[in-house]
Amino acid sequence: MIVQALYLLADMYWVGRLGKESVAAVGLASNLMALTLALTQILGVGTTTLISHAAGAKDQVRARRVFNQTFFLSILGGGAICLLAFLFRRVYCQSLAASPETVELGVQYLVWFVPALFLQFPLVSMGAALRGAGVVMPTVAVLVITVVLNLVSAPVLIFGWGTGHPFGVMGAAMATFLAIGLGVAAMSGYFVIGEKFLASSYQVCAPISDCGARCSGSDFPRGLNWEFWGFT
């Protein structure tokens, strides 16, 4: 959760050198980030709880089924929300920004930042599943690497350091998207190569009628708290 917030804070740190309009444009994404934090918190804690129960009962089939369903739920739910945010990004920026310049910069930033928000859903889902199975180090390592990569690549893409091709405020979002994308790829590779207890398989995707409800209900109050924080 803290790492997710660091992506936006890192962008604001580097974008601060571009001017107040750029900082305001990046700040427009804070509400969307808060919504993502709330939803992934609900999904992540629910996934960890259900898989830890299955792991404690030595029920590998159910643990795999819960992981598969929560993973696909994260893609479908996160994809639907982020698609709406992407399609209505200009309307969203116009409703919050104080100047036309901020609106344009905000739209440019969200072109890459909204897809980065989408990638956080499967990343959190995979990390929560591993925690439920008692595996912590791969998730921690991947998240730390993504934060460092975001901090390092942001100035390269924003100011064109070493490349001569600055992208401005859009480069900050590109760096976040690149970092999280590599994180998702690394976690997916771990599940394919190294993870044995949990695995993605269509054979264990038979519906669990209460999986979604129990997953969301496990941490719904905390998710509402994050939503309230974001929109106030």
MOZI-V233898 format. One record per pair of residues at least 4 apart in sequence whose C-alpha atoms are under 7 Angstrom apart, sorted by the first residue. I is the first residue (numbers start at 0). GAP is how many residues later the second one is. D is the distance in Angstrom with one decimal. If there is no record, write none. Layout:
i=I gap=GAP d=D
i=I gap=GAP d=D
This chain:
i=0 gap=4 d=6.6
i=0 gap=36 d=6.7
i=1 gap=4 d=6.3
i=2 gap=4 d=6.8
i=2 gap=140 d=6.9
i=4 gap=4 d=6.4
i=5 gap=4 d=5.8
i=6 gap=4 d=6.5
i=6 gap=140 d=6.6
i=6 gap=169 d=6.4
i=7 gap=4 d=6.3
i=8 gap=4 d=6.2
i=9 gap=4 d=6.6
i=9 gap=141 d=6.1
i=10 gap=4 d=6.0
i=10 gap=161 d=5.3
i=11 gap=4 d=5.9
i=11 gap=11 d=6.1
i=11 gap=14 d=6.4
i=13 gap=141 d=6.5
i=14 gap=7 d=6.3
i=14 gap=8 d=6.0
i=14 gap=154 d=6.3
i=15 gap=4 d=7.0
i=15 gap=7 d=5.6
i=17 gap=4 d=6.1
i=18 gap=4 d=6.5
i=19 gap=4 d=6.1
i=20 gap=4 d=6.1
i=20 gap=80 d=7.0
i=20 gap=81 d=5.3
i=21 gap=4 d=6.3
i=21 gap=80 d=6.8
i=21 gap=83 d=6.5
i=21 gap=147 d=6.3
i=22 gap=4 d=6.1
i=23 gap=4 d=6.4
i=23 gap=78 d=6.6
i=24 gap=77 d=5.3
i=24 gap=78 d=6.9
i=24 gap=80 d=5.6
i=24 gap=81 d=4.2
i=25 gap=80 d=6.3
i=25 gap=83 d=6.8
i=27 gap=65 d=6.9
i=27 gap=78 d=6.7
i=28 gap=4 d=6.1
i=29 gap=4 d=6.1
i=30 gap=4 d=6.3
i=30 gap=199 d=5.2
i=30 gap=200 d=6.1
i=31 gap=4 d=6.2
i=32 gap=4 d=6.1
i=33 gap=4 d=6.2
i=33 gap=192 d=6.3
i=33 gap=193 d=6.1
i=33 gap=196 d=4.7
i=34 gap=4 d=6.2
i=34 gap=192 d=5.6
i=34 gap=195 d=6.9
i=35 gap=4 d=5.9
i=35 gap=81 d=6.8
i=36 gap=4 d=5.8
i=36 gap=189 d=6.8
i=37 gap=4 d=6.3
i=37 gap=185 d=4.2
i=37 gap=186 d=6.7
i=37 gap=188 d=5.1
i=37 gap=189 d=5.8
i=38 gap=4 d=6.2
i=38 gap=184 d=6.2
i=39 gap=4 d=5.6
i=39 gap=81 d=6.1
i=39 gap=84 d=6.5
i=40 gap=4 d=6.0
i=40 gap=182 d=6.0
i=41 gap=4 d=6.1
i=41 gap=174 d=5.4
i=41 gap=177 d=4.9
i=41 gap=178 d=5.7
i=41 gap=181 d=5.6
i=42 gap=4 d=6.0
i=42 gap=82 d=6.9
i=42 gap=172 d=6.1
i=42 gap=173 d=5.9
i=43 gap=4 d=6.2
i=43 gap=80 d=6.1
i=43 gap=81 d=5.6
i=43 gap=84 d=5.1
i=44 gap=4 d=6.1
i=44 gap=83 d=6.8
i=44 gap=173 d=6.7
i=44 gap=174 d=6.1
i=45 gap=4 d=6.2
i=45 gap=168 d=6.8
i=45 gap=169 d=3.9
i=45 gap=170 d=5.9
i=45 gap=172 d=5.0
i=45 gap=173 d=6.4
i=46 gap=4 d=6.1
i=46 gap=23 d=6.7
i=46 gap=81 d=6.0
i=46 gap=82 d=5.9
i=46 gap=168 d=5.9
i=47 gap=4 d=5.9
i=47 gap=80 d=5.0
i=47 gap=81 d=5.5
i=47 gap=83 d=6.1
i=47 gap=84 d=4.2
i=48 gap=4 d=6.3
i=48 gap=83 d=6.4
i=49 gap=4 d=6.3
i=50 gap=4 d=5.9
i=50 gap=12 d=5.1
i=50 gap=15 d=6.6
i=50 gap=78 d=6.5
i=50 gap=81 d=5.1
i=50 gap=82 d=6.5
i=51 gap=4 d=6.0
i=51 gap=80 d=4.3
i=51 gap=81 d=5.8
i=52 gap=4 d=6.3
i=53 gap=4 d=6.2
i=53 gap=5 d=5.1
i=53 gap=6 d=6.8
i=53 gap=8 d=6.2
i=53 gap=9 d=5.2
i=54 gap=4 d=5.9
i=54 gap=5 d=6.5
i=54 gap=8 d=6.4
i=54 gap=78 d=6.1
i=58 gap=4 d=6.3
i=59 gap=4 d=6.1
i=59 gap=137 d=6.6
i=60 gap=4 d=6.1
i=60 gap=143 d=6.9
i=61 gap=4 d=6.0
i=62 gap=4 d=6.2
i=62 gap=135 d=6.9
i=63 gap=4 d=6.1
i=63 gap=134 d=5.2
i=63 gap=135 d=6.1
i=63 gap=140 d=6.6
i=64 gap=4 d=6.1
i=64 gap=139 d=5.1
i=64 gap=140 d=5.5
i=65 gap=4 d=6.0
i=65 gap=145 d=6.9
i=66 gap=4 d=5.9
i=66 gap=62 d=6.2
i=67 gap=4 d=6.2
i=67 gap=132 d=5.9
i=67 gap=137 d=6.3
i=68 gap=4 d=5.9
i=68 gap=136 d=6.5
i=69 gap=4 d=6.0
i=69 gap=55 d=6.8
i=70 gap=4 d=6.5
i=70 gap=51 d=6.1
i=70 gap=54 d=5.7
i=71 gap=4 d=6.1
i=72 gap=4 d=5.7
i=73 gap=4 d=5.5
i=73 gap=47 d=5.3
i=73 gap=48 d=5.7
i=73 gap=51 d=6.8
i=74 gap=4 d=5.5
i=74 gap=46 d=6.6
i=74 gap=47 d=6.2
i=75 gap=4 d=6.1
i=76 gap=4 d=6.3
i=77 gap=4 d=6.0
i=77 gap=40 d=5.6
i=77 gap=43 d=6.0
i=78 gap=4 d=5.9
i=78 gap=39 d=6.1
i=79 gap=4 d=6.4
i=80 gap=4 d=6.3
i=81 gap=4 d=6.0
i=81 gap=32 d=6.1
i=81 gap=36 d=6.0
i=82 gap=4 d=6.1
i=83 gap=4 d=6.1
i=84 gap=4 d=5.6
i=84 gap=29 d=7.0
i=85 gap=25 d=6.9
i=85 gap=28 d=6.2
i=87 gap=4 d=6.1
i=88 gap=4 d=6.1
i=88 gap=18 d=6.1
i=88 gap=21 d=6.8
i=89 gap=4 d=6.1
i=89 gap=17 d=5.7
i=90 gap=4 d=6.2
i=91 gap=4 d=6.7
i=92 gap=4 d=5.6
i=92 gap=10 d=5.3
i=92 gap=13 d=6.2
i=92 gap=14 d=6.8
i=93 gap=9 d=5.8
i=96 gap=5 d=5.9
i=96 gap=6 d=5.7
i=97 gap=4 d=6.9
i=98 gap=4 d=6.4
i=99 gap=4 d=6.3
i=100 gap=4 d=6.2
i=101 gap=4 d=5.9
i=102 gap=4 d=6.2
i=103 gap=4 d=6.3
i=104 gap=4 d=6.2
i=104 gap=64 d=6.8
i=105 gap=4 d=6.2
i=106 gap=4 d=6.3
i=107 gap=62 d=5.5
i=108 gap=4 d=6.1
i=108 gap=60 d=6.0
i=108 gap=61 d=4.6
i=108 gap=64 d=5.8
i=109 gap=4 d=5.3
i=111 gap=4 d=6.5
i=111 gap=61 d=5.2
i=111 gap=62 d=5.6
i=111 gap=65 d=6.5
i=112 gap=4 d=6.2
i=112 gap=60 d=4.8
i=112 gap=64 d=6.5
i=113 gap=4 d=6.4
i=114 gap=4 d=6.4
i=114 gap=62 d=6.9
i=115 gap=4 d=6.7
i=115 gap=60 d=6.4
i=115 gap=61 d=4.5
i=115 gap=64 d=6.6
i=118 gap=4 d=6.4
i=118 gap=61 d=6.6
i=118 gap=62 d=6.7
i=119 gap=4 d=5.9
i=120 gap=4 d=6.1
i=121 gap=4 d=6.1
i=122 gap=4 d=6.2
i=122 gap=61 d=5.5
i=123 gap=4 d=5.9
i=124 gap=4 d=6.2
i=125 gap=4 d=6.3
i=126 gap=4 d=6.3
i=126 gap=12 d=5.4
i=127 gap=4 d=6.2
i=128 gap=4 d=6.4
i=129 gap=4 d=6.3
i=129 gap=5 d=5.0
i=129 gap=6 d=6.5
i=130 gap=4 d=5.2
i=130 gap=5 d=5.4
i=135 gap=4 d=6.4
i=136 gap=4 d=6.0
i=137 gap=4 d=6.1
i=138 gap=4 d=6.1
i=139 gap=4 d=6.1
i=140 gap=4 d=6.2
i=141 gap=4 d=6.2
i=141 gap=41 d=5.8
i=142 gap=4 d=6.3
i=142 gap=40 d=7.0
i=143 gap=4 d=6.3
i=144 gap=4 d=6.0
i=145 gap=4 d=6.0
i=145 gap=33 d=4.9
i=145 gap=34 d=6.0
i=145 gap=37 d=6.0
i=146 gap=4 d=6.3
i=147 gap=4 d=6.2
i=148 gap=4 d=5.9
i=148 gap=30 d=5.8
i=149 gap=4 d=5.8
i=149 gap=25 d=5.4
i=149 gap=26 d=5.5
i=149 gap=29 d=5.4
i=152 gap=4 d=6.3
i=152 gap=22 d=5.6
i=153 gap=4 d=5.9
i=153 gap=17 d=6.5
i=153 gap=18 d=5.2
i=153 gap=21 d=5.1
i=154 gap=4 d=5.5
i=154 gap=6 d=6.6
i=155 gap=4 d=4.9
i=155 gap=5 d=4.5
i=155 gap=6 d=6.8
i=156 gap=9 d=5.7
i=156 gap=10 d=5.8
i=156 gap=14 d=4.6
i=156 gap=15 d=6.8
i=156 gap=18 d=6.8
i=157 gap=8 d=5.2
i=157 gap=9 d=5.0
i=157 gap=10 d=4.4
i=157 gap=11 d=6.2
i=157 gap=13 d=4.5
i=157 gap=14 d=5.8
i=158 gap=7 d=4.5
i=158 gap=8 d=6.8
i=158 gap=9 d=6.3
i=159 gap=4 d=4.7
i=159 gap=5 d=4.6
i=159 gap=6 d=3.9
i=166 gap=4 d=4.7
i=169 gap=4 d=6.3
i=170 gap=4 d=6.1
i=171 gap=4 d=6.5
i=172 gap=4 d=6.1
i=173 gap=4 d=6.1
i=174 gap=4 d=6.1
i=175 gap=4 d=6.1
i=176 gap=4 d=5.8
i=177 gap=4 d=6.2
i=178 gap=4 d=6.3
i=179 gap=4 d=6.2
i=180 gap=4 d=6.2
i=181 gap=4 d=6.1
i=182 gap=4 d=6.2
i=183 gap=4 d=6.0
i=184 gap=4 d=6.1
i=185 gap=4 d=6.3
i=186 gap=4 d=6.4
i=187 gap=4 d=6.3
i=188 gap=4 d=6.0
i=189 gap=4 d=5.0
i=189 gap=5 d=6.2
i=190 gap=4 d=4.7
i=190 gap=8 d=6.3
i=194 gap=4 d=6.7
i=209 gap=4 d=5.9
i=210 gap=4 d=5.9
i=211 gap=4 d=6.1
i=212 gap=4 d=5.8
i=213 gap=4 d=6.0
i=215 gap=4 d=5.9
i=218 gap=4 d=6.4
i=219 gap=4 d=6.3
i=220 gap=4 d=6.3
i=221 gap=4 d=6.4
i=222 gap=4 d=6.3
i=223 gap=4 d=6.1
i=224 gap=4 d=6.2
i=225 gap=4 d=6.1
i=226 gap=4 d=6.3
i=227 gap=4 d=6.1
